Amino acid sequence: QVQLVESGGGLVQPGGSLRLSCAASGFTFSNYAMTWYRQAPGKERERVAFITSKGGSTDVADSVKGRFSISRDNAKKMVYLQIDSLKPEDTAVYYCNCPGVGSWGQGTQVTVSS
C-alpha cells in the first residue's frame, strides 16, 4: 500500500525556517520523482518543488525561489522541503506527492504569523 506521511509543520514567526519531511512506503521510492505542493485557504493547490528520482535535478516555483529547497534521502525513503525566510503568504497545507504513482499524503499545516 502506497503511503506518504508528511511532518514538520507548525506555527512560526515571519523570517523563521522549517524543514518539512515526507516518509514514503509501499513503492520503490528511488525510482520516482517527488514533488511538494501547497494549498492556501481559498486557493488552488500549487506545486512548489520537484526533485528527480536520484536527486540529480531539482526545481522550485518562481514564487518561492531562493527560499525553498527540496532534497531526498533514498536510503531512508524520505523527501524534504526546507523553507527559509518564511512569510505570512507561505501559510498553507503542504503536501508530498509522487506523480508516478498518483499518491498524496495527508498534508502538514504551516502557519506563519507573529
Secondary structure, 3 states (H helix, E strand, C coil): CCEEEEECCEEECCCCCEEEEEEEECCCHHHCCEEEEEECCCCCCEEEEEECCCCCCEEECHHHCCCEEEEEECCCCEEEEEECCCCHHHCEEEEEEECCCCEECCCEEEEECC
